[in-house]
Amino acid sequence: MTCAMMAALYLHLIQVSLALINTLMLQEVLAEEKWKNPMKQEDWRGLTPLFYQHVNPYGRFTLDMTQRIPLSVTKIA
């Protein structure tokens, strides 16, 4: 397998992981009535886990692999 193919596979893995985390965060936020009730039908249609404005692709990242992201959703359907 070439380096370009490996890079493409790694990028795909990162994209899928980001979509999963975004989905879990959206589920947690929309489980609260104060966020779910104001949503209109158009808002639900436009909802997507493919946003990335909160991602900083540059700089230093400090990972603490001993802690989990505090998401209340524990089961993925």
PQR file with spaces between the fields and no chain letter, atoms N, CA, C, O and H, PARSE charges and radii, in Angstrom:
ATOM       1  N    MET     1       0.849   -1.170    0.000 -0.4000 1.5000
ATOM       2  CA   MET     1       0.000    0.000    0.000 -0.0000 2.0000
ATOM       3  C    MET     1       0.900    1.241    0.000  0.5500 1.7000
ATOM       4  O    MET     1       1.870    1.314    0.755 -0.5500 1.4000
ATOM       5  N    THR     2       0.571    2.199   -0.844 -0.4000 1.5000
ATOM       6  CA   THR     2       1.406    3.392   -0.963 -0.0000 2.0000
ATOM       7  C    THR     2       1.133    4.374    0.172  0.5500 1.7000
ATOM       8  O    THR     2       0.127    4.270    0.874 -0.5500 1.4000
ATOM       9  H    THR     2      -0.217    2.139   -1.457  0.4000 1.0000
ATOM      10  N    CYS     3       2.030    5.311    0.335 -0.4000 1.5000
ATOM      11  CA   CYS     3       1.870    6.339    1.377 -0.0000 2.0000
ATOM      12  C    CYS     3       0.632    7.191    1.121  0.5500 1.7000
ATOM      13  O    CYS     3      -0.050    7.591    2.064 -0.5500 1.4000
ATOM      14  H    CYS     3       2.847    5.396   -0.235  0.4000 1.0000
ATOM      15  N    ALA     4       0.338    7.471   -0.143 -0.4000 1.5000
ATOM      16  CA   ALA     4      -0.841    8.272   -0.477 -0.0000 2.0000
ATOM      17  C    ALA     4      -2.122    7.541   -0.092  0.5500 1.7000
ATOM      18  O    ALA     4      -3.061    8.154    0.415 -0.5500 1.4000
ATOM      19  H    ALA     4       0.893    7.146   -0.909  0.4000 1.0000
ATOM      20  N    MET     5      -2.160    6.246   -0.328 -0.4000 1.5000
ATOM      21  CA   MET     5      -3.339    5.460    0.046 -0.0000 2.0000
ATOM      22  C    MET     5      -3.507    5.430    1.559  0.5500 1.7000
ATOM      23  O    MET     5      -4.623    5.551    2.065 -0.5500 1.4000
ATOM      24  H    MET     5      -1.397    5.748   -0.740  0.4000 1.0000
ATOM      25  N    MET     6      -2.410    5.268    2.277 -0.4000 1.5000
ATOM      26  CA   MET     6      -2.471    5.257    3.743 -0.0000 2.0000
ATOM      27  C    MET     6      -2.942    6.608    4.271  0.5500 1.7000
ATOM      28  O    MET     6      -3.754    6.667    5.194 -0.5500 1.4000
ATOM      29  H    MET     6      -1.504    5.170    1.866  0.4000 1.0000
ATOM      30  N    ALA     7      -2.439    7.685    3.691 -0.4000 1.5000
ATOM      31  CA   ALA     7      -2.850    9.023    4.119 -0.0000 2.0000
ATOM      32  C    ALA     7      -4.341    9.226    3.886  0.5500 1.7000
ATOM      33  O    ALA     7      -5.023    9.814    4.726 -0.5500 1.4000
ATOM      34  H    ALA     7      -1.780    7.638    2.941  0.4000 1.0000
ATOM      35  N    ALA     8      -4.855    8.747    2.759 -0.4000 1.5000
ATOM      36  CA   ALA     8      -6.282    8.865    2.467 -0.0000 2.0000
ATOM      37  C    ALA     8      -7.107    8.068    3.471  0.5500 1.7000
ATOM      38  O    ALA     8      -8.153    8.536    3.921 -0.5500 1.4000
ATOM      39  H    ALA     8      -4.302    8.268    2.078  0.4000 1.0000
ATOM      40  N    LEU     9      -6.651    6.880    3.822 -0.4000 1.5000
ATOM      41  CA   LEU     9      -7.365    6.064    4.805 -0.0000 2.0000
ATOM      42  C    LEU     9      -7.347    6.713    6.186  0.5500 1.7000
ATOM      43  O    LEU     9      -8.354    6.686    6.894 -0.5500 1.4000
ATOM      44  H    LEU     9      -5.801    6.500    3.456  0.4000 1.0000
ATOM      45  N    TYR    10      -6.219    7.292    6.574 -0.4000 1.5000
ATOM      46  CA   TYR    10      -6.138    7.974    7.866 -0.0000 2.0000
ATOM      47  C    TYR    10      -7.062    9.184    7.898  0.5500 1.7000
ATOM      48  O    TYR    10      -7.723    9.429    8.907 -0.5500 1.4000
ATOM      49  H    TYR    10      -5.401    7.314    6.000  0.4000 1.0000
ATOM      50  N    LEU    11      -7.114    9.940    6.810 -0.4000 1.5000
ATOM      51  CA   LEU    11      -8.000   11.096    6.739 -0.0000 2.0000
ATOM      52  C    LEU    11      -9.454   10.666    6.863  0.5500 1.7000
ATOM      53  O    LEU    11     -10.244   11.313    7.552 -0.5500 1.4000
ATOM      54  H    LEU    11      -6.577    9.740    5.991  0.4000 1.0000
ATOM      55  N    HIS    12      -9.805    9.573    6.192 -0.4000 1.5000
ATOM      56  CA   HIS    12     -11.173    9.058    6.283 -0.0000 2.0000
ATOM      57  C    HIS    12     -11.505    8.650    7.722  0.5500 1.7000
ATOM      58  O    HIS    12     -12.607    8.919    8.201 -0.5500 1.4000
ATOM      59  H    HIS    12      -9.164    9.048    5.633  0.4000 1.0000
ATOM      60  N    LEU    13     -10.576    8.015    8.403 -0.4000 1.5000
ATOM      61  CA   LEU    13     -10.787    7.618    9.795 -0.0000 2.0000
ATOM      62  C    LEU    13     -11.009    8.841   10.685  0.5500 1.7000
ATOM      63  O    LEU    13     -11.879    8.822   11.555 -0.5500 1.4000
ATOM      64  H    LEU    13      -9.681    7.797    8.015  0.4000 1.0000
ATOM      65  N    ILE    14     -10.241    9.886   10.477 -0.4000 1.5000
ATOM      66  CA   ILE    14     -10.407   11.113   11.262 -0.0000 2.0000
ATOM      67  C    ILE    14     -11.765   11.746   10.986  0.5500 1.7000
ATOM      68  O    ILE    14     -12.429   12.204   11.916 -0.5500 1.4000
ATOM      69  H    ILE    14      -9.534    9.902    9.770  0.4000 1.0000
ATOM      70  N    GLN    15     -12.188   11.779    9.728 -0.4000 1.5000
ATOM      71  CA   GLN    15     -13.476   12.365    9.375 -0.0000 2.0000
ATOM      72  C    GLN    15     -14.634   11.594   10.000  0.5500 1.7000
ATOM      73  O    GLN    15     -15.569   12.199   10.525 -0.5500 1.4000
ATOM      74  H    GLN    15     -11.648   11.407    8.972  0.4000 1.0000
ATOM      75  N    VAL    16     -14.580   10.283    9.950 -0.4000 1.5000
ATOM      76  CA   VAL    16     -15.638    9.454   10.528 -0.0000 2.0000
ATOM      77  C    VAL    16     -15.669    9.620   12.049  0.5500 1.7000
ATOM      78  O    VAL    16     -16.744    9.679   12.645 -0.5500 1.4000
ATOM      79  H    VAL    16     -13.821    9.791    9.524  0.4000 1.0000
ATOM      80  N    SER    17     -14.506    9.696   12.670 -0.4000 1.5000
ATOM      81  CA   SER    17     -14.436    9.888   14.123 -0.0000 2.0000
ATOM      82  C    SER    17     -15.021   11.232   14.521  0.5500 1.7000
ATOM      83  O    SER    17     -15.735   11.326   15.519 -0.5500 1.4000
ATOM      84  H    SER    17     -13.632    9.649   12.186  0.4000 1.0000
ATOM      85  N    LEU    18     -14.728   12.273   13.751 -0.4000 1.5000
ATOM      86  CA   LEU    18     -15.274   13.598   14.032 -0.0000 2.0000
ATOM      87  C    LEU    18     -16.791   13.598   13.898  0.5500 1.7000
ATOM      88  O    LEU    18     -17.482   14.195   14.723 -0.5500 1.4000
ATOM      89  H    LEU    18     -14.148   12.197   12.940  0.4000 1.0000
ATOM      90  N    ALA    19     -17.317   12.940   12.874 -0.4000 1.5000
ATOM      91  CA   ALA    19     -18.765   12.861   12.696 -0.0000 2.0000
ATOM      92  C    ALA    19     -19.415   12.114   13.857  0.5500 1.7000
ATOM      93  O    ALA    19     -20.503   12.490   14.293 -0.5500 1.4000
ATOM      94  H    ALA    19     -16.756   12.454   12.203  0.4000 1.0000
ATOM      95  N    LEU    20     -18.775   11.070   14.364 -0.4000 1.5000
ATOM      96  CA   LEU    20     -19.318   10.325   15.505 -0.0000 2.0000
ATOM      97  C    LEU    20     -19.365   11.196   16.754  0.5500 1.7000
ATOM      98  O    LEU    20     -20.389   11.246   17.436 -0.5500 1.4000
ATOM      99  H    LEU    20     -17.891   10.764   14.010  0.4000 1.0000
ATOM     100  N    ILE    21     -18.269   11.882   17.060 -0.4000 1.5000
ATOM     101  CA   ILE    21     -18.232   12.743   18.242 -0.0000 2.0000
ATOM     102  C    ILE    21     -19.257   13.863   18.112  0.5500 1.7000
ATOM     103  O    ILE    21     -19.952   14.178   19.079 -0.5500 1.4000
ATOM     104  H    ILE    21     -17.438   11.842   16.506  0.4000 1.0000
ATOM     105  N    ASN    22     -19.361   14.466   16.934 -0.4000 1.5000
ATOM     106  CA   ASN    22     -20.346   15.525   16.724 -0.0000 2.0000
ATOM     107  C    ASN    22     -21.767   15.001   16.912  0.5500 1.7000
ATOM     108  O    ASN    22     -22.608   15.684   17.495 -0.5500 1.4000
ATOM     109  H    ASN    22     -18.797   14.210   16.149  0.4000 1.0000
ATOM     110  N    THR    23     -22.039   13.791   16.420 -0.4000 1.5000
ATOM     111  CA   THR    23     -23.365   13.194   16.586 -0.0000 2.0000
ATOM     112  C    THR    23     -23.685   12.982   18.059  0.5500 1.7000
ATOM     113  O    THR    23     -24.794   13.283   18.501 -0.5500 1.4000
ATOM     114  H    THR    23     -21.356   13.235   15.946  0.4000 1.0000
ATOM     115  N    LEU    24     -22.735   12.470   18.815 -0.4000 1.5000
ATOM     116  CA   LEU    24     -22.957   12.250   20.245 -0.0000 2.0000
ATOM     117  C    LEU    24     -23.191   13.567   20.983  0.5500 1.7000
ATOM     118  O    LEU    24     -24.040   13.642   21.871 -0.5500 1.4000
ATOM     119  H    LEU    24     -21.834   12.226   18.456  0.4000 1.0000
ATOM     120  N    MET    25     -22.443   14.600   20.615 -0.4000 1.5000
ATOM     121  CA   MET    25     -22.635   15.901   21.263 -0.0000 2.0000
ATOM     122  C    MET    25     -23.996   16.493   20.902  0.5500 1.7000
ATOM     123  O    MET    25     -24.664   17.064   21.764 -0.5500 1.4000
ATOM     124  H    MET    25     -21.753   14.539   19.893  0.4000 1.0000
ATOM     125  N    LEU    26     -24.417   16.366   19.642 -0.4000 1.5000
ATOM     126  CA   LEU    26     -25.733   16.861   19.239 -0.0000 2.0000
ATOM     127  C    LEU    26     -26.849   16.123   19.967  0.5500 1.7000
ATOM     128  O    LEU    26     -27.820   16.744   20.401 -0.5500 1.4000
ATOM     129  H    LEU    26     -23.874   15.902   18.942  0.4000 1.0000
ATOM     130  N    GLN    27     -26.723   14.813   20.105 -0.4000 1.5000
ATOM     131  CA   GLN    27     -27.737   14.037   20.814 -0.0000 2.0000
ATOM     132  C    GLN    27     -27.849   14.485   22.263  0.5500 1.7000
ATOM     133  O    GLN    27     -28.948   14.578   22.810 -0.5500 1.4000
ATOM     134  H    GLN    27     -25.935   14.309   19.753  0.4000 1.0000
ATOM     135  N    GLU    28     -26.715   14.758   22.876 -0.4000 1.5000
ATOM     136  CA   GLU    28     -26.728   15.181   24.273 -0.0000 2.0000
ATOM     137  C    GLU    28     -27.386   16.551   24.431  0.5500 1.7000
ATOM     138  O    GLU    28     -28.185   16.759   25.343 -0.5500 1.4000
ATOM     139  H    GLU    28     -25.823   14.683   22.432  0.4000 1.0000
ATOM     140  N    VAL    29     -27.051   17.473   23.550 -0.4000 1.5000
ATOM     141  CA   VAL    29     -27.635   18.816   23.634 -0.0000 2.0000
ATOM     142  C    VAL    29     -29.130   18.773   23.344  0.5500 1.7000
ATOM     143  O    VAL    29     -29.913   19.404   24.054 -0.5500 1.4000
ATOM     144  H    VAL    29     -26.402   17.305   22.808  0.4000 1.0000
ATOM     145  N    LEU    30     -29.536   18.042   22.316 -0.4000 1.5000
ATOM     146  CA   LEU    30     -30.943   18.021   21.931 -0.0000 2.0000
ATOM     147  C    LEU    30     -31.794   17.131   22.828  0.5500 1.7000
ATOM     148  O    LEU    30     -33.011   17.074   22.655 -0.5500 1.4000
ATOM     149  H    LEU    30     -28.900   17.530   21.739  0.4000 1.0000
ATOM     150  N    ALA    31     -31.190   16.445   23.768 -0.4000 1.5000
ATOM     151  CA   ALA    31     -31.968   15.691   24.750 -0.0000 2.0000
ATOM     152  C    ALA    31     -32.596   16.637   25.769  0.5500 1.7000
ATOM     153  O    ALA    31     -33.549   16.267   26.454 -0.5500 1.4000
ATOM     154  H    ALA    31     -30.201   16.491   23.909  0.4000 1.0000
ATOM     155  N    GLU    32     -32.070   17.848   25.871 -0.4000 1.5000
ATOM     156  CA   GLU    32     -32.617   18.848   26.789 -0.0000 2.0000
ATOM     157  C    GLU    32     -33.772   19.577   26.110  0.5500 1.7000
ATOM     158  O    GLU    32     -33.670   19.988   24.954 -0.5500 1.4000
ATOM     159  H    GLU    32     -31.296   18.149   25.314  0.4000 1.0000
ATOM     160  N    GLU    33     -34.868   19.731   26.845 -0.4000 1.5000
ATOM     161  CA   GLU    33     -36.075   20.350   26.298 -0.0000 2.0000
ATOM     162  C    GLU    33     -35.841   21.795   25.865  0.5500 1.7000
ATOM     163  O    GLU    33     -36.428   22.252   24.885 -0.5500 1.4000
ATOM     164  H    GLU    33     -34.951   19.397   27.784  0.4000 1.0000
ATOM     165  N    LYS    34     -34.985   22.516   26.593 -0.4000 1.5000
ATOM     166  CA   LYS    34     -34.789   23.935   26.257 -0.0000 2.0000
ATOM     167  C    LYS    34     -34.122   24.115   24.896  0.5500 1.7000
ATOM     168  O    LYS    34     -34.243   25.182   24.295 -0.5500 1.4000
ATOM     169  H    LYS    34     -34.508   22.145   27.389  0.4000 1.0000
ATOM     170  N    TRP    35     -33.429   23.107   24.403 -0.4000 1.5000
ATOM     171  CA   TRP    35     -32.817   23.176   23.077 -0.0000 2.0000
ATOM     172  C    TRP    35     -33.680   22.497   22.024  0.5500 1.7000
ATOM     173  O    TRP    35     -33.679   22.901   20.861 -0.5500 1.4000
ATOM     174  H    TRP    35     -33.330   22.240   24.891  0.4000 1.0000
ATOM     175  N    LYS    36     -34.415   21.470   22.426 -0.4000 1.5000
ATOM     176  CA   LYS    36     -35.220   20.720   21.463 -0.0000 2.0000
ATOM     177  C    LYS    36     -36.511   21.456   21.099  0.5500 1.7000
ATOM     178  O    LYS    36     -36.916   21.449   19.937 -0.5500 1.4000
ATOM     179  H    LYS    36     -34.416   21.142   23.371  0.4000 1.0000
ATOM     180  N    ASN    37     -37.153   22.086   22.069 -0.4000 1.5000
ATOM     181  CA   ASN    37     -38.447   22.724   21.820 -0.0000 2.0000
ATOM     182  C    ASN    37     -38.408   23.855   20.793  0.5500 1.7000
ATOM     183  O    ASN    37     -39.327   23.939   19.978 -0.5500 1.4000
ATOM     184  H    ASN    37     -36.824   22.092   23.014  0.4000 1.0000
ATOM     185  N    PRO    38     -37.405   24.724   20.784 -0.5600 1.5000
ATOM     186  CA   PRO    38     -37.413   25.807   19.781  0.2800 2.0000
ATOM     187  C    PRO    38     -37.129   25.342   18.348  0.5500 1.7000
ATOM     188  O    PRO    38     -37.266   26.124   17.408 -0.5500 1.4000
ATOM     189  N    MET    39     -36.740   24.092   18.177 -0.4000 1.5000
ATOM     190  CA   MET    39     -36.398   23.597   16.838 -0.0000 2.0000
ATOM     191  C    MET    39     -37.656   23.500   15.974  0.5500 1.7000
ATOM     192  O    MET    39     -38.677   22.954   16.393 -0.5500 1.4000
ATOM     193  H    MET    39     -36.629   23.456   18.941  0.4000 1.0000
ATOM     194  N    LYS    40     -37.558   24.040   14.765 -0.4000 1.5000
ATOM     195  CA   LYS    40     -38.646   23.939   13.794 -0.0000 2.0000
ATOM     196  C    LYS    40     -38.316   22.813   12.821  0.5500 1.7000
ATOM     197  O    LYS    40     -37.216   22.261   12.841 -0.5500 1.4000
ATOM     198  H    LYS    40     -36.730   24.484   14.424  0.4000 1.0000
ATOM     199  N    GLN    41     -39.280   22.480   11.972 -0.4000 1.5000
ATOM     200  CA   GLN    41     -39.072   21.390   11.018 -0.0000 2.0000
ATOM     201  C    GLN    41     -37.890   21.689   10.094  0.5500 1.7000
ATOM     202  O    GLN    41     -37.130   20.785    9.748 -0.5500 1.4000
ATOM     203  H    GLN    41     -40.174   22.928   11.955  0.4000 1.0000
ATOM     204  N    GLU    42     -37.734   22.946    9.697 -0.4000 1.5000
ATOM     205  CA   GLU    42     -36.617   23.325    8.831 -0.0000 2.0000
ATOM     206  C    GLU    42     -35.281   23.147    9.551  0.5500 1.7000
ATOM     207  O    GLU    42     -34.283   22.770    8.937 -0.5500 1.4000
ATOM     208  H    GLU    42     -38.352   23.681    9.979  0.4000 1.0000
ATOM     209  N    ASP    43     -35.272   23.420   10.853 -0.4000 1.5000
ATOM     210  CA   ASP    43     -34.046   23.252   11.633 -0.0000 2.0000
ATOM     211  C    ASP    43     -33.626   21.788   11.682  0.5500 1.7000
ATOM     212  O    ASP    43     -32.442   21.474   11.553 -0.5500 1.4000
ATOM     213  H    ASP    43     -36.083   23.727   11.351  0.4000 1.0000
ATOM     214  N    TRP    44     -34.592   20.895   11.869 -0.4000 1.5000
ATOM     215  CA   TRP    44     -34.278   19.463   11.932 -0.0000 2.0000
ATOM     216  C    TRP    44     -33.743   18.967   10.593  0.5500 1.7000
ATOM     217  O    TRP    44     -32.852   18.119   10.549 -0.5500 1.4000
ATOM     218  H    TRP    44     -35.553   21.151   11.974  0.4000 1.0000
ATOM     219  N    ARG    45     -34.295   19.503    9.494 -0.4000 1.5000
ATOM     220  CA   ARG    45     -33.820   19.084    8.168 -0.0000 2.0000
ATOM     221  C    ARG    45     -32.386   19.527    7.920  0.5500 1.7000
ATOM     222  O    ARG    45     -31.627   18.837    7.239 -0.5500 1.4000
ATOM     223  H    ARG    45     -35.019   20.192    9.529  0.4000 1.0000
ATOM     224  N    GLY    46     -32.019   20.669    8.465 -0.4000 1.5000
ATOM     225  CA   GLY    46     -30.677   21.191    8.238 -0.0000 2.0000
ATOM     226  C    GLY    46     -29.628   20.692    9.209  0.5500 1.7000
ATOM     227  O    GLY    46     -28.457   21.050    9.093 -0.5500 1.4000
ATOM     228  H    GLY    46     -32.635   21.230    9.018  0.4000 1.0000
ATOM     229  N    LEU    47     -30.027   19.873   10.163 -0.4000 1.5000
ATOM     230  CA   LEU    47     -29.103   19.389   11.188 -0.0000 2.0000
ATOM     231  C    LEU    47     -28.154   18.338   10.607  0.5500 1.7000
ATOM     232  O    LEU    47     -28.591   17.383    9.965 -0.5500 1.4000
ATOM     233  H    LEU    47     -30.979   19.581   10.258  0.4000 1.0000
ATOM     234  N    THR    48     -26.881   18.519   10.834 -0.4000 1.5000
ATOM     235  CA   THR    48     -25.879   17.588   10.314 -0.0000 2.0000
ATOM     236  C    THR    48     -24.709   17.482   11.288  0.5500 1.7000
ATOM     237  O    THR    48     -24.358   18.470   11.933 -0.5500 1.4000
ATOM     238  H    THR    48     -26.525   19.295   11.355  0.4000 1.0000
ATOM     239  N    PRO    49     -24.103   16.312   11.403 -0.5600 1.5000
ATOM     240  CA   PRO    49     -22.914   16.175   12.258  0.2800 2.0000
ATOM     241  C    PRO    49     -21.620   16.535   11.530  0.5500 1.7000
ATOM     242  O    PRO    49     -20.531   16.308   12.059 -0.5500 1.4000
ATOM     243  N    LEU    50     -21.726   17.087   10.335 -0.4000 1.5000
ATOM     244  CA   LEU    50     -20.540   17.350    9.525 -0.0000 2.0000
ATOM     245  C    LEU    50     -20.037   18.787    9.668  0.5500 1.7000
ATOM     246  O    LEU    50     -19.553   19.372    8.698 -0.5500 1.4000
ATOM     247  H    LEU    50     -22.610   17.270    9.905  0.4000 1.0000
ATOM     248  N    PHE    51     -20.148   19.357   10.862 -0.4000 1.5000
ATOM     249  CA   PHE    51     -19.606   20.697   11.089 -0.0000 2.0000
ATOM     250  C    PHE    51     -18.207   20.569   11.679  0.5500 1.7000
ATOM     251  O    PHE    51     -17.886   19.579   12.336 -0.5500 1.4000
ATOM     252  H    PHE    51     -20.541   18.882   11.650  0.4000 1.0000
ATOM     253  N    TYR    52     -17.395   21.566   11.441 -0.4000 1.5000
ATOM     254  CA   TYR    52     -15.996   21.478   11.869 -0.0000 2.0000
ATOM     255  C    TYR    52     -15.447   22.819   12.350  0.5500 1.7000
ATOM     256  O    TYR    52     -14.231   22.977   12.459 -0.5500 1.4000
ATOM     257  H    TYR    52     -17.655   22.370   10.907  0.4000 1.0000
ATOM     258  N    GLN    53     -16.324   23.794   12.643 -0.4000 1.5000
ATOM     259  CA   GLN    53     -15.851   25.100   13.081 -0.0000 2.0000
ATOM     260  C    GLN    53     -15.129   25.039   14.423  0.5500 1.7000
ATOM     261  O    GLN    53     -14.315   25.911   14.724 -0.5500 1.4000
ATOM     262  H    GLN    53     -17.312   23.666   12.555  0.4000 1.0000
ATOM     263  N    HIS    54     -15.412   24.033   15.223 -0.4000 1.5000
ATOM     264  CA   HIS    54     -14.786   23.912   16.539 -0.0000 2.0000
ATOM     265  C    HIS    54     -13.434   23.191   16.482  0.5500 1.7000
ATOM     266  O    HIS    54     -12.788   23.001   17.513 -0.5500 1.4000
ATOM     267  H    HIS    54     -16.074   23.324   14.978  0.4000 1.0000
ATOM     268  N    VAL    55     -13.014   22.797   15.298 -0.4000 1.5000
ATOM     269  CA   VAL    55     -11.758   22.061   15.144 -0.0000 2.0000
ATOM     270  C    VAL    55     -10.633   23.033   14.795  0.5500 1.7000
ATOM     271  O    VAL    55     -10.770   23.863   13.897 -0.5500 1.4000
ATOM     272  H    VAL    55     -13.538   22.951   14.461  0.4000 1.0000
ATOM     273  N    ASN    56      -9.531   22.917   15.510 -0.4000 1.5000
ATOM     274  CA   ASN    56      -8.339   23.705   15.226 -0.0000 2.0000
ATOM     275  C    ASN    56      -7.315   22.778   14.569  0.5500 1.7000
ATOM     276  O    ASN    56      -6.689   21.969   15.253 -0.5500 1.4000
ATOM     277  H    ASN    56      -9.419   22.243   16.239  0.4000 1.0000
ATOM     278  N    PRO    57      -7.138   22.890   13.249 -0.5600 1.5000
ATOM     279  CA   PRO    57      -6.210   21.972   12.584  0.2800 2.0000
ATOM     280  C    PRO    57      -4.740   22.335   12.770  0.5500 1.7000
ATOM     281  O    PRO    57      -3.857   21.607   12.315 -0.5500 1.4000
ATOM     282  N    TYR    58      -4.476   23.452   13.434 -0.4000 1.5000
ATOM     283  CA   TYR    58      -3.095   23.905   13.614 -0.0000 2.0000
ATOM     284  C    TYR    58      -2.786   24.031   15.095  0.5500 1.7000
ATOM     285  O    TYR    58      -3.690   24.219   15.909 -0.5500 1.4000
ATOM     286  H    TYR    58      -5.193   24.043   13.804  0.4000 1.0000
ATOM     287  N    GLY    59      -1.556   23.931   15.432 -0.4000 1.5000
ATOM     288  CA   GLY    59      -1.164   24.157   16.817 -0.0000 2.0000
ATOM     289  C    GLY    59      -0.863   22.879   17.560  0.5500 1.7000
ATOM     290  O    GLY    59      -0.639   21.825   16.966 -0.5500 1.4000
ATOM     291  H    GLY    59      -0.822   23.778   14.771  0.4000 1.0000
ATOM     292  N    ARG    60      -0.864   22.995   18.862 -0.4000 1.5000
ATOM     293  CA   ARG    60      -0.482   21.899   19.740 -0.0000 2.0000
ATOM     294  C    ARG    60      -1.741   21.275   20.354  0.5500 1.7000
ATOM     295  O    ARG    60      -2.666   21.978   20.761 -0.5500 1.4000
ATOM     296  H    ARG    60      -1.047   23.851   19.345  0.4000 1.0000
ATOM     297  N    PHE    61      -1.751   19.959   20.410 -0.4000 1.5000
ATOM     298  CA   PHE    61      -2.869   19.232   20.982 -0.0000 2.0000
ATOM     299  C    PHE    61      -2.369   18.434   22.177  0.5500 1.7000
ATOM     300  O    PHE    61      -1.420   17.659   22.061 -0.5500 1.4000
ATOM     301  H    PHE    61      -1.000   19.388   20.080  0.4000 1.0000
ATOM     302  N    THR    62      -3.001   18.623   23.309 -0.4000 1.5000
ATOM     303  CA   THR    62      -2.650   17.869   24.500 -0.0000 2.0000
ATOM     304  C    THR    62      -3.721   16.805   24.707  0.5500 1.7000
ATOM     305  O    THR    62      -4.880   17.124   24.970 -0.5500 1.4000
ATOM     306  H    THR    62      -3.772   19.253   23.403  0.4000 1.0000
ATOM     307  N    LEU    63      -3.332   15.552   24.588 -0.4000 1.5000
ATOM     308  CA   LEU    63      -4.272   14.452   24.761 -0.0000 2.0000
ATOM     309  C    LEU    63      -4.055   13.801   26.116  0.5500 1.7000
ATOM     310  O    LEU    63      -2.930   13.474   26.492 -0.5500 1.4000
ATOM     311  H    LEU    63      -2.390   15.293   24.374  0.4000 1.0000
ATOM     312  N    ASP    64      -5.142   13.620   26.838 -0.4000 1.5000
ATOM     313  CA   ASP    64      -5.091   12.902   28.102 -0.0000 2.0000
ATOM     314  C    ASP    64      -5.885   11.614   27.912  0.5500 1.7000
ATOM     315  O    ASP    64      -7.111   11.613   28.024 -0.5500 1.4000
ATOM     316  H    ASP    64      -6.057   13.886   26.532  0.4000 1.0000
ATOM     317  N    MET    65      -5.201   10.543   27.629 -0.4000 1.5000
ATOM     318  CA   MET    65      -5.865    9.279   27.324 -0.0000 2.0000
ATOM     319  C    MET    65      -6.405    8.576   28.569  0.5500 1.7000
ATOM     320  O    MET    65      -6.990    7.498   28.464 -0.5500 1.4000
ATOM     321  H    MET    65      -4.205   10.543   27.538  0.4000 1.0000
ATOM     322  N    THR    66      -6.216    9.175   29.744 -0.4000 1.5000
ATOM     323  CA   THR    66      -6.756    8.586   30.970 -0.0000 2.0000
ATOM     324  C    THR    66      -8.145    9.118   31.282  0.5500 1.7000
ATOM     325  O    THR    66      -8.801    8.627   32.200 -0.5500 1.4000
ATOM     326  H    THR    66      -5.741   10.051   29.829  0.4000 1.0000
ATOM     327  N    GLN    67      -8.610   10.127   30.525 -0.4000 1.5000
ATOM     328  CA   GLN    67      -9.937   10.695   30.768 -0.0000 2.0000
ATOM     329  C    GLN    67     -10.796   10.546   29.526  0.5500 1.7000
ATOM     330  O    GLN    67     -10.305   10.549   28.398 -0.5500 1.4000
ATOM     331  H    GLN    67      -8.077   10.527   29.779  0.4000 1.0000
ATOM     332  N    ARG    68     -12.100   10.415   29.769 -0.4000 1.5000
ATOM     333  CA   ARG    68     -13.056   10.304   28.683 -0.0000 2.0000
ATOM     334  C    ARG    68     -13.756   11.637   28.479  0.5500 1.7000
ATOM     335  O    ARG    68     -13.781   12.474   29.382 -0.5500 1.4000
ATOM     336  H    ARG    68     -12.499   10.413   30.686  0.4000 1.0000
ATOM     337  N    ILE    69     -14.322   11.835   27.304 -0.4000 1.5000
ATOM     338  CA   ILE    69     -15.146   13.012   27.051 -0.0000 2.0000
ATOM     339  C    ILE    69     -16.436   12.823   27.840  0.5500 1.7000
ATOM     340  O    ILE    69     -17.069   11.773   27.729 -0.5500 1.4000
ATOM     341  H    ILE    69     -14.302   11.155   26.571  0.4000 1.0000
ATOM     342  N    PRO    70     -16.839   13.809   28.633 -0.5600 1.5000
ATOM     343  CA   PRO    70     -18.011   13.623   29.500  0.2800 2.0000
ATOM     344  C    PRO    70     -19.330   13.679   28.729  0.5500 1.7000
ATOM     345  O    PRO    70     -20.066   14.661   28.832 -0.5500 1.4000
ATOM     346  N    LEU    71     -19.628   12.646   27.969 -0.4000 1.5000
ATOM     347  CA   LEU    71     -20.896   12.541   27.255 -0.0000 2.0000
ATOM     348  C    LEU    71     -21.813   11.617   28.035  0.5500 1.7000
ATOM     349  O    LEU    71     -21.387   10.564   28.510 -0.5500 1.4000
ATOM     350  H    LEU    71     -19.031   11.848   27.886  0.4000 1.0000
ATOM     351  N    SER    72     -23.070   12.011   28.166 -0.4000 1.5000
ATOM     352  CA   SER    72     -23.996   11.177   28.925 -0.0000 2.0000
ATOM     353  C    SER    72     -24.530   10.021   28.088  0.5500 1.7000
ATOM     354  O    SER    72     -25.034    9.043   28.640 -0.5500 1.4000
ATOM     355  H    SER    72     -23.416   12.866   27.780  0.4000 1.0000
ATOM     356  N    VAL    73     -24.427   10.118   26.776 -0.4000 1.5000
ATOM     357  CA   VAL    73     -24.890    9.043   25.898 -0.0000 2.0000
ATOM     358  C    VAL    73     -23.870    7.913   25.967  0.5500 1.7000
ATOM     359  O    VAL    73     -22.727    8.078   25.543 -0.5500 1.4000
ATOM     360  H    VAL    73     -24.017   10.913   26.328  0.4000 1.0000
ATOM     361  N    THR    74     -24.280    6.777   26.496 -0.4000 1.5000
ATOM     362  CA   THR    74     -23.341    5.673   26.657 -0.0000 2.0000
ATOM     363  C    THR    74     -23.589    4.556   25.654  0.5500 1.7000
ATOM     364  O    THR    74     -22.728    3.697   25.462 -0.5500 1.4000
ATOM     365  H    THR    74     -25.210    6.644   26.841  0.4000 1.0000
ATOM     366  N    LYS    75     -24.760    4.556   25.009 -0.4000 1.5000
ATOM     367  CA   LYS    75     -25.086    3.485   24.081 -0.0000 2.0000
ATOM     368  C    LYS    75     -25.239    4.070   22.685  0.5500 1.7000
ATOM     369  O    LYS    75     -25.986    5.028   22.488 -0.5500 1.4000
ATOM     370  H    LYS    75     -25.459    5.254   25.165  0.4000 1.0000
ATOM     371  N    ILE    76     -24.546    3.506   21.736 -0.4000 1.5000
ATOM     372  CA   ILE    76     -24.655    3.939   20.350 -0.0000 2.0000
ATOM     373  C    ILE    76     -25.564    2.954   19.636  0.5500 1.7000
ATOM     374  O    ILE    76     -25.279    1.758   19.575 -0.5500 1.4000
ATOM     375  H    ILE    76     -23.939    2.728   21.897  0.4000 1.0000
ATOM     376  N    ALA    77     -26.664    3.471   19.095 -0.4000 1.5000
ATOM     377  CA   ALA    77     -27.638    2.603   18.430 -0.0000 2.0000
ATOM     378  C    ALA    77     -27.185    2.269   17.036  0.5500 1.7000
ATOM     379  O    ALA    77     -27.877    1.546   16.319 -0.5500 1.4000
ATOM     380  H    ALA    77     -26.896    4.442   19.144  0.4000 1.0000
